[in-house]
Amino acid sequence: MNYKEYEMKKYNLIVATIISALALSACSYGEGEYGVFLSYDGDLEDLSDYKTVVIDAQYFDKEDIEDFKEQGHEVYSYINIGSIESFRDYYDEYEDLTLDVYEHWEEEKWVDVSSGRWQEFILDILAPDLLDKGIDGFFVDNCDVYYQYPEKEIFEGLTVIMKGLIATGAEVVVNGGDAFVTAYTDEGGDADDIITGINQESVLTSIDWDEEEFHEAAADDEEYFKDYIETYADEGINIYLLEYTDDPLLSMKIRRYCKAHGFKYYISDSLELDL
């Protein structure tokens, strides 16, 4: 081997080492920082690998949550403000406020959030019950009701509820809700009036509902959601990604993106979001 070949081989080895190190760093970044387990109702100890967990606290005891938090974990609870599932024990009482069936989730219907009765239920009953269990914050789902029904009354109803949740002093992470959040800030409101964080699903991944498969996001969807979350990150809003894939290369892409922006993430291979 002549000197030139030796130098080239050494250069290639150095480059390969650097690439491997970067890939390893991307693979491990953020592991265990955040996990979303909305269908899980087992022992919280089984979630101990995660610093911050999102659960449906309606199905957990206060003592279990407090014990888990004493070990250094943060607990956020799912709270559905824009729709209602038929399995909830309060479904019959508020079924008269439902709108249309939620696509892909046949046991769920959108709710008329402009109803004062619904607002009072969320803010005076459901949210306090969850806070009494010792949760650190809310994982607020289905502000997308405004995307489905872009009406002034729906917008105002969501605003009342979200400001009411903020007033509790707990963290308020909206799951999706881009149409509502954008409309609120476009009208001159500050994002932190209504949220402390955004959990955005499927920024870099997509769901084929017909085939029940996960894929990489379409380029225009990825661009839109990146612009959305990065805009609010610049305003001090905490950002979380919830992605669905079992593709290791796509998972690495997600981790690399989150590392570059300081975002937390959770990658699931199941829409059920169980352990």
N, C-alpha and C positions, 0 to 999 in steps of 0.2 A: 504494500500500500504506500503510495507516494504521499508527500506532505499535503497536497491539495485535497486528495481523497480523505485523508485523515481529518483535516479541518472541516470538510463538508460533513463527514460522519459525526463529528463532535457537535457541529452546529445543529444537525438534525436531532441528535439526542437531547440537546438542551431545549429545543423547541418542543419536542414531544413531552419532555418533563414538565415544562411550563403549562402546556395544554392540559396535561393530565392533572396537574395541581389545580388549575382553574376549574376543570370539570368536577374534581372532587369537592372543591369549595362550593360550587353551585349545587352539587348533589346534597350537601349537608346543611346548607344555609337554611335557617329558620325551622329546622325539624323540631317538633315538639313545642313550638311556641304557641300554636293555635290549633284547635280541633273543633269540628262541628259534628255533634252527635244527636240529631233531633229525634231519632227513632230509638235511642238507647234508653233503657229504663233499669239497667242492672246496677251493680256495685260501682260507685264512683271511684273506688280504689283502682279499678281496671283502666281508668283514664289518667292515671298518675304520670304517664309519660308526657302529658301536655300541661303547659303552664296556664294557659287560658282555654277554658272549654265552654262551648255553647250547648246547653241541654234544654229540654222542656221541663222546667222546674215544677210544673204542676204535678209531675209524677215522681217527685222526690220529697223526702222529709227534710224539715229544717235542720235537724240534727246531723243528717248525712252531709248536707251542704256545708254546714259550719265546720264539721270535722275535716272535710276536704280542703276548705279554705285555710284552716289552721296549718296545713302542710305546705302552704305557700302558693296555692292555686287561686286563680280568678274564675268566677262562675258567672256566665251570662245566661239569661233565660230567653227562650223563644217566646214571643208574644205576637199573636196574629191580629192585627187591627183592621185589615182591609177585606178579610174574608172569614168564613167560619166553616169548620169541618163538622160533619154529621156525628162524629164520635165524641165531640165535646159535651160535657154534662150540661152545658148551658145552651145547646143548639136549639132545643124546642122553644125556649123562652124568647129567642131572637130570630127565629126562622122567618118571621113576618117581615124582617128588615132585609132579607136576602134579595139579590138581584138575579144574575145569571149563573149557570154552572161554570166552574173554573176549568178551562180547557186542560186536558191531560190528568186532572185530579177530580174524578167524578163524584167523590164524597165531599166535595168542597164547593161553596158558593161565595160569590162576591157579596159584600155587605154595603149598605147605604151608610157611609160614615158621616153623612150630614145629620143623621138622627141624633138628637140630644140624648135619647135613651141609650144608644150605643156608646156615645162618648162618655156618659156617666158610668156605664158598666166598665169600660176600659180603665178610666182614670180613678174611679172611686171604689171599684171592687177588684178587678183582675190584677191591675198593676200593684196595688197595695198588698194583695195576697202574696204575690211573687216577692216583693221587697221584704215582707215579713219573714221569708225563708232565708234571707241573708244574701241574696244575689248582689253582684257588683254592678250589673247593668242589664239592659234589655237588648235583645236581638229582634228588631221590629220587622215583621214580614208584611208584605202585600200593600205597601203604599202604592204599588202598581195599580191599585184600583183607580187611581187618577188617570193612568194611561188608558185603561179600559173605558172609563167614563170621564172624559176631560171637561167637566162642568164646574162652574164656580162653586156650587154648593159642596161638591166632593172635595175640591181644593181647600175650601174653608174648614170643612170638617176634619180633614187630615191635619191642617195647621193647628187646630184646637188640641187634637190628641197629641201631636208631637211636641208642642210647647208644654203641654201638661206633663208629659213624661220627662222632659228636660227639667221641669220645675222640681221634680223629686230629688234632683242632685245625683241621680245614678247616671252611668254611661248609657248613651242611646245610639246604638249602631243600627242603621237602616239597611235591610237586605234589599238590594236593588233600589227601586224607587226613583230612578234617574229623572223620569218625566216630572215628578212632583218636586224633587229637590231643585232641579233646574228652573222650574217655573217659579218657585219661591224666591230664589236668588235673583232671577231676572226681574222680578217685581221690586227689587231693592232690599229684600231681607238678607240677613247674614246667615250663612249655613249653620253656625253654631247656635242660632236661635232654636233649631229643630233637631240637630244631630251632633254627636261627638265623633261618630265614625260611619264609614260606609263599608259594608260587606258586599262585594260585587261578584256575582256568579258568572262563570263562563266568559271571562275576558279573553283568554287564549284557547279555550276549548269550546266545543259546541255539542249539543245533544240532538241526535236523530231520534225523535220520539216514535216514529213509525217502525224503525228497525231496532229500537232500543239499543243504540250504539253511541259511543263517544268518538268525536273527531276533533281535529284542529279547527279553531274558529276561522270563519271567512275573514279575509283581510280587512274589509270595510267595517265589519262588526268589531274586530280587534282594535282597529284605529279609533272607532267611536268610543269604546269603553275605556281605552287607555287615556284618551283625551279627557274624558269625564272624571275619572278618578284622580288623574294627575292634577287637574284644575283644582279640585277640592283639597288634595294633599297640600298644595301650595298655600291654601288658606288655613292650614293647621288641623284639618280633619284627618283622623286616623283611618288608614286604608287596610282592608282585609280582602283577599281573594279566595273564593271558593271555586275550585276547578274540579272537573270530572274527567278522569282518564286513567287508563292502565298502561299507557305508552311511556316507557322510561325516558325516551328522548324528549317528548313533549313535557314531561314532568321536569326535566332539566331546564328546558326553556322557561318554564314558569318560575322556577327557583332563581334562575339567572335574572329574570326581569324584576322579581321582587327584591332581590339583593341589591340591584342597581338603584332601586327607589326607596329602600327601607320599608317595604310593605310586609305585612304578615300574610300567611296563606295556609290553606288546607287543601290537600289533593285527595279526593275520594274516588274509589272505583265503583261506587254504588250510589244511586239516587236516594236510597233509603237512609243514608247517613247514620248507619249503625256502626258498631265497633267491628 
